[in-house]
């Protein structure tokens, strides 16, 4: 079982890709300096984030113009899911330029990239919701019946009170809603 260490910051998948590209294009010490941490710390975090590191001799071979093998970035694995967020969905570019009100007026699917929108649509089409009241738990069945009874009772009281008010004569209405007069007695 993997436990989440709160001292290790969570990153988005975009940040994960950025670190991966940085590590494979520059020496790890320069990339670590950019993030304000030591190269040892960056190596350890790369292990937690599921980012492959260049093997020993990678930079020497690259500097001499030899072909070097770049390990592709794997999908987020089980242990990395604790530290990497947003690894399935991608948002449209320029989302930071929208005002709060403009974002409120957008359809939620409009902020997703085309690939994320199609992935989400694909996944949701596989999800089926089956409503079978026979399989409900007894407490849920009781709650549904209680809700129906309350609704029927409220409707019946509403109809009854409407009939009563209509049947009262004008005199009864006045007498019924009239405030009692106050008597002031002087000694």
C-alpha positions as CSV (number, residue, x, y, z in Angstrom):
1,X,0.0,0.0,0.0
2,X,1.3,3.5,-0.9
3,X,1.0,6.2,1.6
4,X,1.0,9.8,0.6
5,X,3.8,11.9,2.1
6,X,2.4,15.4,2.6
7,X,5.9,17.0,2.4
8,X,6.1,15.9,-1.2
9,X,4.1,18.3,-3.4
10,X,1.5,17.1,-5.8
11,X,2.0,18.1,-9.4
12,X,-0.3,18.1,-12.4
13,X,0.4,15.9,-15.4
14,X,1.5,19.0,-17.4
15,X,4.1,19.8,-14.8
16,X,5.2,16.1,-14.9
17,X,5.7,16.4,-18.7
18,X,7.6,19.7,-18.2
19,X,10.0,18.0,-15.7
20,X,10.4,15.0,-18.0
21,X,11.3,17.2,-21.0
22,X,13.7,19.3,-18.9
23,X,15.5,16.2,-17.5
24,X,16.0,14.7,-21.0
25,X,17.1,18.1,-22.5
26,X,19.4,19.4,-19.8
27,X,21.6,17.9,-17.0
28,X,19.6,17.1,-13.9
29,X,21.6,19.6,-11.8
30,X,20.4,22.5,-14.0
31,X,16.8,21.4,-13.9
32,X,16.9,20.9,-10.1
33,X,18.4,24.5,-9.8
34,X,15.4,25.8,-11.8
35,X,13.0,24.3,-9.2
36,X,15.1,25.3,-6.2
37,X,15.9,21.8,-5.0
38,X,18.9,19.5,-5.0
39,X,19.5,17.0,-7.8
40,X,19.2,14.2,-5.3
41,X,15.8,15.4,-4.2
42,X,14.7,15.8,-7.9
43,X,15.8,12.2,-8.6
44,X,13.8,10.9,-5.7
45,X,10.7,12.9,-6.7
46,X,11.1,11.7,-10.3
47,X,10.8,8.2,-8.9
48,X,7.6,9.1,-7.1
49,X,6.2,10.9,-10.0
50,X,7.0,8.1,-12.4
51,X,9.4,10.1,-14.5
52,X,12.3,8.0,-16.0
53,X,15.8,9.4,-15.7
54,X,18.7,9.2,-18.2
55,X,21.1,6.4,-17.5
56,X,24.7,6.8,-16.5
57,X,26.8,8.1,-19.4
58,X,23.8,9.6,-21.3
59,X,25.2,13.2,-21.3
60,X,28.7,12.0,-22.3
61,X,27.3,10.1,-25.2
62,X,25.0,12.9,-26.2
63,X,27.9,15.5,-26.0
64,X,30.0,13.3,-28.4
65,X,27.2,13.1,-30.9
66,X,26.4,9.4,-30.4
67,X,22.9,8.1,-30.6
68,X,21.2,7.9,-27.2
69,X,18.0,6.2,-26.3
70,X,15.4,8.4,-24.7
71,X,13.0,6.5,-22.5
72,X,9.4,7.6,-23.2
73,X,7.3,9.0,-20.4
74,X,5.1,6.2,-19.2
75,X,1.5,6.8,-18.2
76,X,0.8,7.6,-14.6
77,X,1.2,4.3,-12.7
78,X,-0.4,3.2,-9.4
79,X,2.1,4.6,-7.0
80,X,2.4,7.9,-8.9
81,X,-1.4,8.5,-8.8
82,X,-1.0,9.8,-5.3
83,X,1.4,12.6,-6.3
84,X,0.2,13.4,-9.9
85,X,-3.1,15.0,-10.5
86,X,-5.1,15.7,-13.6
87,X,-3.4,13.0,-15.7
88,X,-6.5,12.2,-17.7
89,X,-8.1,15.5,-18.6
90,X,-6.5,18.3,-20.5
91,X,-7.9,21.8,-20.7
92,X,-8.0,24.3,-23.5
93,X,-5.1,26.7,-23.8
94,X,-5.7,30.3,-22.6
95,X,-8.0,29.3,-19.8
96,X,-6.3,31.7,-17.5
97,X,-7.4,34.6,-19.7
98,X,-11.1,34.0,-19.0
99,X,-12.8,36.0,-16.3
100,X,-14.7,34.3,-13.6
101,X,-18.1,35.4,-15.1
102,X,-17.0,34.1,-18.6
103,X,-16.1,30.7,-17.1
104,X,-19.5,30.5,-15.3
105,X,-21.2,31.0,-18.7
106,X,-19.2,28.3,-20.4
107,X,-20.5,24.8,-20.8
108,X,-18.2,22.6,-18.6
109,X,-17.2,20.5,-21.6
110,X,-16.1,23.6,-23.5
111,X,-13.1,24.0,-21.3
112,X,-11.7,20.5,-22.1
113,X,-9.4,19.8,-25.0
114,X,-10.8,17.8,-27.9
115,X,-9.0,14.7,-26.9
116,X,-10.2,14.9,-23.3
117,X,-13.7,15.6,-24.4
118,X,-13.8,12.5,-26.6
119,X,-12.2,10.4,-23.8
120,X,-14.8,11.6,-21.3
121,X,-17.6,11.0,-23.8
122,X,-16.3,7.5,-24.5
123,X,-16.1,6.6,-20.9
124,X,-19.5,8.0,-20.0
125,X,-21.1,6.0,-22.9
126,X,-19.9,2.8,-21.2
127,X,-21.5,3.7,-17.9
128,X,-25.1,2.5,-17.4
129,X,-27.5,3.4,-14.7
130,X,-30.0,0.7,-13.9
131,X,-32.8,1.6,-11.6
132,X,-34.5,-1.4,-10.2
133,X,-36.6,-0.6,-7.1
134,X,-36.6,-4.3,-6.1
135,X,-32.8,-4.1,-5.4
136,X,-33.0,-1.0,-3.1
137,X,-32.1,-1.5,0.5
138,X,-35.0,-1.6,2.9
139,X,-34.1,1.8,4.5
140,X,-34.1,3.4,1.1
141,X,-37.5,1.8,0.2
142,X,-38.9,3.1,3.5
143,X,-37.5,6.6,2.8
144,X,-39.1,6.6,-0.7
145,X,-42.4,5.5,0.7
146,X,-42.2,8.1,3.5
147,X,-41.5,10.9,1.0
148,X,-44.5,9.8,-1.1
149,X,-46.7,9.8,2.0
150,X,-45.6,13.2,3.0
151,X,-46.2,14.6,-0.5
152,X,-49.7,13.0,-0.5
153,X,-50.5,14.4,3.0
154,X,-49.3,17.9,2.0
155,X,-51.5,17.8,-1.1
156,X,-54.5,16.7,0.8
157,X,-54.1,19.4,3.5
158,X,-53.6,22.0,0.8
159,X,-56.9,20.9,-0.9
160,X,-58.7,20.8,2.4
161,X,-57.6,24.3,3.5
162,X,-58.6,25.8,0.1
163,X,-62.1,24.3,0.4
164,X,-62.4,25.7,4.0
165,X,-61.4,29.2,3.0
166,X,-63.8,29.1,0.1
167,X,-66.7,27.9,2.2
168,X,-66.3,30.7,4.8
169,X,-68.7,33.6,4.4
170,X,-67.5,37.1,4.3
171,X,-68.9,37.6,7.9
172,X,-67.0,34.5,9.1
173,X,-63.8,35.7,7.6
174,X,-64.0,39.1,9.2
175,X,-65.0,37.7,12.6
176,X,-62.3,35.0,12.4
177,X,-59.4,37.3,11.5
178,X,-60.5,40.3,13.6
179,X,-58.2,41.3,16.4
180,X,-59.9,41.4,19.8
181,X,-60.3,45.0,21.0
182,X,-58.4,46.1,24.1
183,X,-60.3,47.5,27.0
184,X,-58.5,50.1,29.1
185,X,-59.9,50.5,32.6
186,X,-59.3,53.7,34.6
187,X,-59.6,53.6,38.4
